């Protein structure tokens, strides 16, 4: 019999109103060598939507869908939620779990792929939150990345197929399919399975839908002196257009679980505006969100661990090291 007595959703967090934006971004960028002018530039992305990030509502929807699916399969573990950068803060949530008598919990992070920021940093966040609570904090075991699991890939294939179907039938076969993921520093990519997992997932989805695609990146935020993964989504669209014959682009944000700020701004605002300028038809696939196959996959993964009573596949100690710090600006 498993001794897990709670589930914990761990996510990035996002502001709920304009007054939250700067404190939220200061949390995100604390300890990072990012110029303040860049932070203020990113703040404008949030102000474009009146300061409210979609991510919190999307996490609530995921929790509701997962809770219902688990209950339908006989699992009634309480579900908690804590964020890295904004309320509900992870340390506050772990304190509440301790007060509620939770002794051992499974944690699910809202990141499908392995990287420092998408996996190891969440483990560090959890341990920091536990330390802040003290010796009576519950044990919390983080589930591993899951981009290889069929439910995620089936859900993403359904999203891509739906977007392809919006392209006129006579142009659909020639449409350019671009999968997008968050760019990260090269030093972070090289110490993790991030790129390999992304490439494998893109290949599997393309095979399922019968349409070849290419992996590109978005949302770079580091200083220009630091190498990051490329090509950038907008740069790639410009390159393809310059070659001639680009009529339709399908964007599939495979690296994201929900349509949060970086998706709706970088793709639905910036990339969409570029395509309008170039006269290119843009179709955007949804993220997996609360697709039933994705929610079922999460439930299956959780119940596997609950039945086992412990984690079976844990990360190597040296996996997903933090990125090398860029040199300080003179």
LINKA-V247253 format. One record per residue. N is the residue number from 0. SS is DSSP state (~ for helix, > for strand, _ for the rest). PHI is phi in radians with two decimals (NA if undefined). PSI is psi in degrees with one decimal (999 if undefined). Layout:
N SS PHI PSI
N SS PHI PSI
This chain:
0 _ NA 129.6
1 _ -1.19 148.2
2 _ -1.87 14.0
3 _ -1.21 132.7
4 _ -2.20 13.7
5 > -2.92 160.6
6 > -2.07 146.3
7 > -2.28 119.5
8 > -1.56 123.7
9 > -2.02 126.8
10 > -2.42 -178.4
11 _ -1.36 -39.9
12 _ 1.59 161.5
13 _ -2.89 156.0
14 _ -1.20 154.0
15 _ -1.84 -15.9
16 _ -2.73 170.4
17 ~ -1.01 -39.8
18 ~ -1.17 -15.4
19 ~ -1.48 -18.1
20 ~ -1.09 -53.0
21 ~ -1.15 -46.8
22 ~ -1.03 -37.9
23 ~ -1.10 -48.7
24 ~ -1.17 -32.0
25 ~ -1.13 -36.7
26 ~ -1.12 -44.3
27 ~ -1.06 -41.7
28 ~ -1.70 1.3
29 _ -1.00 127.0
30 _ 1.45 1.2
31 _ -1.86 148.9
32 _ -1.52 65.9
33 _ -2.01 123.1
34 _ -1.03 146.6
35 ~ -1.09 -32.0
36 ~ -1.11 -31.9
37 ~ -1.20 -39.3
38 ~ -1.05 -43.0
39 ~ -1.17 -32.0
40 ~ -1.14 -43.7
41 ~ -1.16 -35.5
42 ~ -0.99 -34.9
43 ~ -1.10 -30.2
44 ~ -1.05 -42.6
45 ~ -1.26 -39.3
46 ~ -1.10 -28.6
47 _ -1.02 -26.2
48 _ -1.97 29.7
49 _ 1.06 27.7
50 _ 1.44 3.5
51 _ -1.85 118.7
52 _ -1.44 143.0
53 _ -1.29 -12.4
54 ~ -1.13 -34.6
55 ~ -1.18 -44.2
56 ~ -1.10 -36.3
57 ~ -1.21 -36.6
58 ~ -1.16 -38.4
59 ~ -1.10 -40.5
60 ~ -1.13 -40.7
61 ~ -1.12 -43.0
62 ~ -1.06 -43.4
63 ~ -1.12 -43.3
64 ~ -1.16 -41.8
65 ~ -1.20 -41.3
66 ~ -1.07 -42.1
67 ~ -1.17 -40.5
68 ~ -1.17 -42.3
69 ~ -1.10 -44.1
70 ~ -1.08 -37.9
71 ~ -1.15 -17.5
72 _ -1.97 24.0
73 _ 1.41 15.3
74 _ -1.96 118.3
75 _ -2.05 29.5
76 _ -1.10 137.6
77 > -1.14 144.8
78 > -1.97 125.3
79 > -1.96 165.8
80 > -2.52 128.5
81 > -2.49 144.9
82 > -1.93 157.3
83 _ -1.29 -39.1
84 _ -2.13 -11.1
85 _ -2.73 166.3
86 _ -1.11 138.8
87 _ -1.30 121.7
88 > -1.22 145.3
89 ~ -1.04 -43.1
90 ~ -1.07 -39.0
91 ~ -1.13 -39.5
92 ~ -1.17 -42.8
93 ~ -1.11 -37.0
94 ~ -1.09 -39.6
95 ~ -1.18 -39.4
96 ~ -1.05 -44.0
97 ~ -1.09 -42.8
98 ~ -1.14 -30.0
99 _ -1.41 -3.6
100 _ 1.58 12.6
101 _ -1.19 133.0
102 _ -1.90 -33.8
103 > -2.62 124.5
104 > -2.27 154.1
105 > -1.71 136.8
106 > -1.96 134.7
107 > -2.04 117.2
108 > -1.62 146.4
109 _ -1.46 58.4
110 _ -2.59 124.6
111 _ -1.50 -18.5
112 _ -2.02 151.2
113 _ -1.48 123.6
114 _ -2.83 174.0
115 ~ -1.05 -54.3
116 ~ -1.23 -25.0
117 ~ -1.65 -8.9
118 ~ -2.46 -71.3
119 ~ -1.00 -41.3
120 ~ -1.10 -33.4
121 ~ -1.16 -37.1
122 ~ -1.12 -40.8
123 ~ -1.12 -40.4
124 ~ -1.03 -44.1
125 ~ -1.10 -45.8
126 ~ -1.15 -36.4
127 ~ -1.14 -41.4
128 ~ -1.14 -40.9
129 ~ -1.11 -41.5
130 ~ -1.10 -35.7
131 ~ -1.21 -26.3
132 ~ -1.40 -35.3
133 _ 1.97 -173.3
134 _ -1.12 -19.5
135 _ -1.60 8.2
136 _ -1.10 145.6
137 _ -1.16 150.1
138 > -1.21 135.8
139 > -2.30 119.2
140 > -1.84 120.6
141 > -1.46 131.2
142 _ -1.20 148.1
143 _ -1.34 168.4
144 _ -1.00 156.3
145 _ -2.39 22.2
146 _ -1.13 -18.7
147 _ -1.51 -8.8
148 _ -1.36 140.2
149 ~ -0.97 -38.1
150 ~ -1.06 -39.9
151 ~ -1.12 -44.7
152 ~ -1.21 -38.3
153 ~ -1.10 -45.1
154 ~ -1.08 -44.2
155 ~ -1.15 -38.2
156 ~ -1.09 -39.7
157 ~ -1.09 -41.3
158 ~ -1.13 -42.4
159 ~ -1.17 -43.5
160 ~ -1.05 -41.7
161 ~ -1.10 -39.2
162 ~ -1.21 -42.4
163 ~ -1.04 -36.1
164 _ -1.16 -16.8
165 _ -1.45 -12.7
166 _ -1.38 134.6
167 _ -0.85 137.4
168 ~ -0.98 -35.6
169 ~ -1.30 -11.6
170 ~ -2.00 -3.5
171 ~ -1.11 -42.9
172 _ -1.11 -28.9
173 _ -1.61 -1.3
174 _ -1.12 143.2
175 > -1.55 121.2
176 > -1.77 117.9
177 > -2.03 117.2
178 > -1.49 137.2
179 > -2.09 147.6
180 > -2.54 162.3
181 > -1.19 127.4
182 _ -1.18 147.8
183 _ -2.38 161.2
184 > -1.02 145.3
185 ~ -0.99 -37.5
186 ~ -1.11 -32.5
187 ~ -1.26 -42.6
188 ~ -1.10 -39.0
189 ~ -1.27 -17.6
190 _ -1.79 13.8
191 _ -2.53 167.9
192 _ -1.51 14.2
193 ~ -0.92 -57.8
194 ~ -1.15 -43.2
195 ~ -1.07 -41.5
196 ~ -1.16 -40.4
197 ~ -1.09 -47.4
198 ~ -1.08 -41.6
199 ~ -1.12 -41.9
200 ~ -1.15 -43.2
201 ~ -1.07 -43.8
202 ~ -1.08 -42.0
203 ~ -1.16 -43.3
204 ~ -1.14 -42.7
205 ~ -1.08 -40.4
206 ~ -1.09 -39.0
207 ~ -1.16 -42.4
208 ~ -1.56 -9.5
209 _ 1.24 36.9
210 _ -2.56 118.0
211 _ -1.15 147.1
212 > -2.45 172.7
213 > -2.30 140.9
214 > -1.57 126.8
215 > -2.28 177.0
216 > -2.25 161.4
217 > -2.54 171.1
218 _ 1.16 29.3
219 _ -1.04 139.2
220 _ -2.33 -1.5
221 _ -1.48 172.4
222 _ -1.16 151.5
223 _ -1.10 -18.8
224 _ -1.33 -11.7
225 _ -1.79 122.8
226 _ -1.19 132.6
227 > -2.17 163.9
228 _ -1.09 138.4
229 _ -2.49 171.5
230 _ -1.45 151.4
231 > -1.23 145.7
232 ~ -0.98 -47.7
233 ~ -1.24 -37.1
234 ~ -1.06 -40.8
235 ~ -1.19 -39.2
236 ~ -1.08 -42.2
237 ~ -1.08 -42.9
238 ~ -1.07 -45.8
239 ~ -1.14 -38.4
240 ~ -1.16 -39.3
241 ~ -1.11 -27.4
242 ~ -1.28 -20.6
243 _ 1.62 150.9
244 _ 1.51 4.1
245 _ -1.44 111.8
246 _ -1.97 -33.6
247 > -2.40 133.3
248 > -2.17 130.6
249 > -1.92 120.4
250 > -1.78 128.6
251 > -2.19 101.3
252 _ -1.32 72.2
253 _ -1.19 -23.6
254 _ -1.42 2.2
255 _ -2.21 146.4
256 _ -1.59 -24.3
257 _ -2.46 162.0
258 _ -1.42 66.6
259 _ -1.54 -165.1
260 ~ -1.02 -43.8
261 ~ -1.17 -26.2
262 ~ -1.34 -50.9
263 ~ -1.26 -24.7
264 ~ -1.56 -54.9
265 ~ -1.17 -34.6
266 ~ -1.72 -53.7
267 ~ -1.34 -16.5
268 ~ -1.90 -65.4
269 ~ -1.22 -53.2
270 ~ -1.14 -37.0
271 ~ -1.12 -41.8
272 ~ -1.10 -41.4
273 ~ -1.07 -45.3
274 ~ -1.10 -37.4
275 ~ -1.08 -43.0
276 ~ -1.08 -36.3
277 ~ -1.54 -6.4
278 _ 1.28 30.8
279 _ -1.84 133.0
280 > -1.31 129.3
281 > -1.99 130.0
282 > -2.11 133.4
283 > -2.06 121.3
284 > -1.27 144.8
285 _ -1.26 159.6
286 _ -1.31 173.5
287 _ -1.14 -32.8
288 _ 0.94 -119.8
289 _ -2.00 33.4
290 _ -0.93 134.9
291 ~ -0.98 -36.1
292 ~ -1.18 -35.5
293 ~ -1.23 -45.8
294 ~ -1.09 -41.2
295 ~ -1.10 -38.1
296 ~ -1.11 -42.5
297 ~ -1.08 -43.3
298 ~ -1.08 -44.1
299 ~ -1.07 -43.1
300 ~ -1.11 -42.4
301 ~ -1.13 -46.3
302 ~ -1.17 -32.2
303 ~ -1.02 -44.8
304 ~ -1.26 -38.5
305 ~ -1.07 -41.6
306 ~ -1.17 -38.3
307 ~ -1.30 -29.6
308 _ 1.44 -4.8
309 _ -2.78 166.3
310 _ -1.35 135.1
311 _ -1.67 -34.0
312 _ -2.13 104.3
313 _ -1.87 160.9
314 _ -1.30 151.1
315 _ -1.12 149.2
316 _ -1.00 -30.2
317 _ -1.70 7.1
318 _ -1.37 145.1
319 _ 1.00 50.7
320 _ -1.12 153.5
321 _ -1.10 154.1
322 _ -1.18 150.9
323 _ -1.15 139.3
324 _ -1.26 132.6
325 _ -1.22 157.1
326 _ -1.07 146.3
327 _ -1.12 146.2
328 _ -1.25 138.2
329 _ -1.17 999
